[in-house]
Amino acid sequence: MGFNAEMPYYDLPLLPPRVELETVRTLKRAIGANKALAELKGVGGLIPNQSILLRSILLQEAKLSSEVENIFTTDDKLYKAFSENNKQVDPHTKEVLRYEEALWHGYRQLRQRPLTTSLFVEIVNIIVQNESGIRKMPGTRIVNSITNETIYTPPDGEERLRNLLCNLEEFVYAEGDLDPLIRLAVMHYQFEAIHPFGDGNGRTGRIINILYLISQGLLEIPVLYLSRYIIERKSAYYRGLKAVTEKNDWEDWVVFMLEGIEQTAIATKDKIVAIRKLLDESLETARQVVPRIYSKELIELIFEQPYCRIEFLERKGIAKRQTASRYLKELARVGMLQQMPFGREVLYINLPLFQLLTK
């Protein structure tokens, strides 16, 4: 019986796929992707304070991954909400911040446990803010948002979905010499095809990607995200998923994903190098221009995220409130920060960092 998009895909094959995954094309592309990933892993240490790198880049990924699901906020709203640490923000920004929270949860849990269905459920529960877990009711369909045409109907039935996820877990940790990046491409397709949750599957799947890379020792910290690559090639992404389902076309899909890993690793490495260069320049500028208030801790603090507040300096023990206010005003006076009224307070924006992160 052929594939029918209107019917639940009960014939979704178990892993591993019964095709040759390591072809000349995929292996050639895997070499480039692994090289780029290794270089990215190597430059992570360029940032002395890892929170500088992680919080800033991770929030961008949260924003872009949510955009794949048509959840939009602005960079300005996102960083303001994060710097204010206030839950009274608009719903879309709140959803983006929940994605960031879910990724951190997965990263912390990965130190104690493997990638399993229970962890996937915890991640999606944070993203969607409920405890629904694995889908129990039938009727889920993937539709074209413009034409309302059914593109794909995933399998249903909680027991069936759990069995498919169990098979996915076994594939993730199966012994063998399959290139781990090729394995990632396969597991990403399979997770999205299982579509185990009522909502949040795409975002959960992209978090699983980065956690897998860390679990395999290919990265030490969560800094590689494919969301921008997917957004820029959204039609090709969904076309690739569809071709695996309908034609068993694994080779093109694997190549697509490996190209994404390579391009994203190169772009992220360049961004990290640029952040480090900007940090070094800012440290030297502060030493020369404002030597009376200079401290390495102060300058590194204004790189933890683009927006800074007086209380951030207080929390770090850099200065008491009045002195902290004077420090930030002085950095604004010499052009290292820009003041921005925000309610009864003033936020201080590191504009060059903001522009680096959002370009």
N, C-alpha and C positions, 0 to 999 in steps of 0.2 A: 504493500500500500504506500503510495507516494505521500510526501509531506503536505499537510493541509494547515495553513496558518490559522484557520478558524477552529481547529480541534486541538485539545491539549496534546503536547508532544510527548506521549508516553514512550515513544521509541527512541528517546534521547539515549545514545549509546554510552555505556560505561567507559571510563578511562582505564588504560591508555587508548588513544585512537588506533584503529587498525590500519594505519597508513605509515609510510616512512616520513618521520618528522625531520630528521637530520639529512636534508637534501643538500646538494651543492649550493643552492641559493640561500637556504636558511643558515647553513654553517658559515658561509661567507659573511652574511649579515651579522651573525652571532659574534664573530671575531671582532668586528667594529664596535658592536654594542658592549661587549665585555671590556674592551680596551677603554672606551669612554667612561664606563662605570667605575673601572679601577682608578682612572684619573680623578674622577669626582670624589671617590672615597679618600684619595690622597690629599685633596685640597681642603677637606673638612677641618683639618687641624690648623688651617691658616687663621681661623677665627679663635682668638684666645678664650673668649667667653661664649660657650656654645649657645647660650640663650639668645645672643645677638642674631645668630644664624637661624636657629630653629623657629623662634616665635615669628620672626618677620617673614621668612619664606613659607612657613606652615600656614600662616593666615592667608597668604596669596593662594596657596593650593586649596584651602577651604573655600575660598571665594570662587575659584575657577571650577572646582569639582561641582559646586552647587549650580553654577551656570550651565553645566552640561544638562542638569535636570530642570533648566528654566527657572532657577531661583536666583534672583539678581539683587545685589546690593552694590553700593559704591565703595571704592577704596577708602574714601574719606569717612563714610559712615562706619565702616568696619574698624578702622584703626581708632577712631574716636570712641566707639563703643568698647573696644578692648582696653584702651587706656583708662577709660572711666570706670571699668569694671561694674557697670550698671546694667541690670537686667531689663530696665525700662527702655528697650530699643525696638525698632520696627521688626515685624515678624521675619522678614527675609534675612536681615542681619543676624537675628537671633538663631536662625537655622544654620547660617554659616558658622557662627561661633560654636554651635553644637557639634558640627562636623570636626572642628578643631579639637574639641573636648574628646570626641570619640577616638580620634587618631592617637591622642596622648594616652588614652586608656589602653588601647591596643598595644602601643609601644611599651608601656610599663608592664603590662601583663606578659608580654613576650619574653621577658627576662625570667619568668617563672614557669611558663607553660607553652606548649606548641600551638600552632594554628589549628583550631578545632571548631566544630559547629557551635559549641557553647560560647566561644569567644566571638564568633560571628554574630551570634544573637545579642550578646552584650553590646557590641559595637552598634548594631542597627537600633537597639533600644535607646541608646543615647541620641542617635541621629533623629529618630522620629518621636522620641519622648513618650513611648508607651511600652507595654510589656507583651505585645501581641506575639512576638517571636515568629516561629515557622508558620507559614500559611496553613490554615485549617479548612477554609471554605473554598470551593471552586469558583470559577468565573473571572479569574485574572486574565487580562489580555494586554498586549502591547499594541498600541494603535498610533497611527499617523496623526499628529496633533492638528494637522490642517484638513486632511480628507476624512478623518475618523475611520480609515481603513485598517483592518486588523493586520498587523505585520507578523505577530508571533503570539501563540498561546502556549505558555509554559505548562509542564506537567503539574498536576495537582494531587492532593492527598498527602496529609502530613507524614505518614509512614513512608510513602514513596520518596518524598522530598528528603527525609532524613537518611534514607538508604543511599540516595544519590550523593548527598553531602558526605556521608561516610566514605563512599568510594573516592570522592574528591580528596578527602583527608589522606587516604591511603596513597593516592597518586602523588600528592605533595611531598610525602616523605618516603616514597618508594626507593629502594636501592636501584642502582644502575648508573650509567654514565651519560644519560640524557643531559644536554646542556641546560643549566638551571634557568636561563632566560627563555629558552624554548619551552621549558616546563611552565614558566610563568604565563606565556601566551596561551597555552592550552588550558591552564587552570582558570584564567580570566574568562575565556569563552565559556567554559563549563559552568562556572558560578553564575554568569549572566543568563545562561540557557536554563539552568535550574530555577533561577528567579525565586529564591525560597521565601522572600518576605513580601508583604503587601505593599510596602513602600521602602525606599532607601536602598534598593539593590545596587544601583550604579555607584552610589557613594561608598557603600560598604565594600563593593568589589574593588574600588580603587584604593581604599585603605588596605585591603588584604594584599594588594600588589606590593606596596612599600614594606609591609610587615614581612612578607615572604623574602624580599631582598635582604632584609636585616637578619632574618632567621638563617639565611644561607651564608651569612658573613660577607655578602657582596657590598653592603653598606654598614656603617656603624651607627649612623643617626638618620632619622627620616627626612631626607632632603630631596629625593627624586620623585617627581609627580608628573603623571602623564596627562593631566586634565587640559592644559593649554593645547597640547598636541591633538587631543581628541576634539576639542572645541573647534580648532582650525581645520579639522578634517572630519567633521561630524558625519557627513554623508558616507565617506569612505569607511569610517568605523562601523556604522550600522550595516553598510553593504557587505563588509567583511564578515561580520557575525552571521548575516543572512546566508552568505555563500557557504559557510561551514555547515550550517543547518540543512540547507537544501541540496548542496552539491558535494559535501564532504571536502571542500576546498581548504584544507589546512595550510598548505604552503603559503598562499597569498596572505592569509591571516597572520601566520607566524612572522612573515617578513614585515608586514605592516606594524606589528607590535615591536619587533626588534628595531626597526627604523625609529619608532617613537622613543624607545629607551635610549638609543644612541644620540638622537638629536636633543632630547631633553637633558641627558647627562652633560653634554657639551655646553648647552645654554646655562644650566645650573652651575657648572664649574666656572664659567665665565662670570656669572653673577657673583659668586662667592669671591673670586679674585678681585672683582671690582669693588665689592664691599670692603674687603681687606685694604685695598689701595686707598679708598676713601677714608677709612678709619685711620690709617697711618698718616694721611695728609692732615686730617683733623687734629690728631694728637700733636703734630708738629706746629700747625697753625696756632693751637691753643697755647703751646709752650712759648711761642714767640709773641703772640698778640695779647694774651691775657695771663701772663705768668703768675700773677698774684692769686688767681683762683684755680690755676691748673692743677688737675690731678688725673691720673690715668683712669681711675674709677669713674670720675665724672664724665669724661668723654666716652668711655665705653658704655655708660648708662644711656646716653642719648642715641646709641646705636641698637639698643635692645628692641626698640620699635620706633616708628617715625614720630609718634606723639609723646611728649614728656610733660609731666606735671610736677609741681613742687613736692607733693607727697612721695613721689618716687625717690627723690634724693633723701627724704627723711627716712623712708623704709630701708634704704641701703646704708644708712648711717653716715652719709657723706656730709650732711649739714642739717642744722635745725631749720625750722620753717623760714624765718626771716632771712637767714644767710642763704638758704636754698633759693629763695626768690631772687636774691641779689645775683647769685651765680647765673641763673637762667636769663635774667635780664641782661647781664653782661655778655653772655654768649649771643643773645639776640642783637645787642648793640653792635657787635663786630661782624654780624652777618652769618654766624654759624647756625643759628636757629631763627625761626620766624614766629612772632607772637600771633596768636589767634584767639579772639574772645570766644568763650564757651560758657554760656550761662553767667554765673557770678564769678567764674574763674577765668584764667588764661591758660590755654594750651600752648606748648612750644613745639613747633614742628621742625624736624630735621629734613628739610626739603630735598637735598641731594639724595639722601637715603630713600625717601619716599619715591622719588622719581626712578631710582634704580630698581626698586622692588616692583613697581607697577608698570614698567615699560614692557 
